[in-house]
């Protein structure tokens, strides 16, 4: 039953995917045009990480322009340990109800996609290189700490693997690995 | 009209070899003399046989890129897990539903080579699409195209083999096919693992597309006139005008075929989940060499198949099918039980030798027994499609069953459960599976 439902959903999405992307890109372009017409000088980053673009009061939407070298999409980024070992890739980001980023899910280990395990790690255990291009993210955990963690399963209580030495002083976020469910 | 090949009608309902030959028209009293390339006198040239070797080799190479690697690659392209699951599920469904239509198409084809060539082109196009445009609609289309093409290529390889060498030499040929396919898959796994590590996962899909060129060249080497379509279909089909389901019903009443389909489904129900669970266990238990050990788990069976499959083919001719079937089906419950109690990652890898033994036996025996059981019907490939459906159902239920057992009761219980399913398969083979090889003792 589930297969059929998913297959139907797959074909449905295939049908609506094209018009949907066309619509969103068209909308983005329209916004971009009006924005650049009103603000011809915003593309001048002078070291500030963020520049508050003045709100377009009459008919536009407030927007923030950020230098593209300062921000980066994080999904699919490879993860390394402090020692440079391959720790997999980021496949999902977990937020709390209030929108605060809580954890990243990494796909760890395996060979050619066989035998990898999905493990949630504390967001504070991740550090991002200061260089302009983020080609990988550093996880402050060793492979030995990650490999034994219980696997991430959507819809079940989340086990978040904490940072090794640099544990964040947040007592209210005490879902660390020591009270994890028993190993499979 | 004398009964040209009376031995081919093994008394199965709906099969009438005499009638089939009577329809051929101006044949004289001996069908053999007038049609030298048909029935029992195949004359494959050495270059054709080598072409088939390399065709199987390069195709197995190319197919390796479409495995679990797709999920890893799409993740690096910022795909969400939900979309990846959707694409893989849709592809799996088409691969399952397309088995019987694919087989029927190969049965209907006048040239197996041309059909295979188009399928190889489709696989190359699919790899290019996935590599060049990793967006949802394109990857979904590519995955569906690949699944459909694979549904044709699976039976087509066996059909070309049968059309080239005939039933008498089929066992040996299948052993050779299995050897080349395993060498291809093993080299591809090692090469792609390295390439993915050193270059990028994306590069693998372009390599896969490029591999379709030598695949087509190898296919070209197989002499067109030497693959007899009638032989490739396992005889001349009896037409059932106005009753499209008659053929299907005839195969469904084919007792050896149906028993064997049940056994093979049980085998894959037990088998398919074992490697992923083993690999997950290695990732969990091994610190330094996890990736290499998981790679070894994939490569060890390929090496065993490459070494062992030709022997299986020869023994199948000498001793019949049943002893080998018992060996292949017997190795699986032993493997499950050993995996359940293996404590170190090295032991898990060592147990994979048993996987290779089962895989070698199944790779030779599945097409061989289908060929035995459908001899003279002209529906060898549709029967392969039916078998492919059984394999697909067993394998897809296996990962669900294995994953569920793993979550609920732990890894040891999961392996024991799978071993139990495998033992059931062995018992069914032992109790019900007839020896099909005696059927071709005429020569």
Interface residues (C-beta under 8 A of the other chain):
Chain A: X3 X6 X7 X9 X10 X11 X13 X14 X17 X18 X73 X75 X76 X78 X86 X89 X91 X92 X107 X108 X109 X110 X111 X112 X113 X114 X115 X116 X117 X143 X144 X147 X148 X183 X184
Chain B: X67 X68 X69 X70 X71 X72 X75 X76 X77 X78 X79 X80 X81 X85 X86 X87 X89 X90 X93 X136 X137 X140 X141 X189 X192 X193 X196 X275 X276 X278 X279 X280 X282 X283 X284 X285 X286 X287 X290 X291 X292 X294 X295 X297 X298 X406 X407 X410 X411
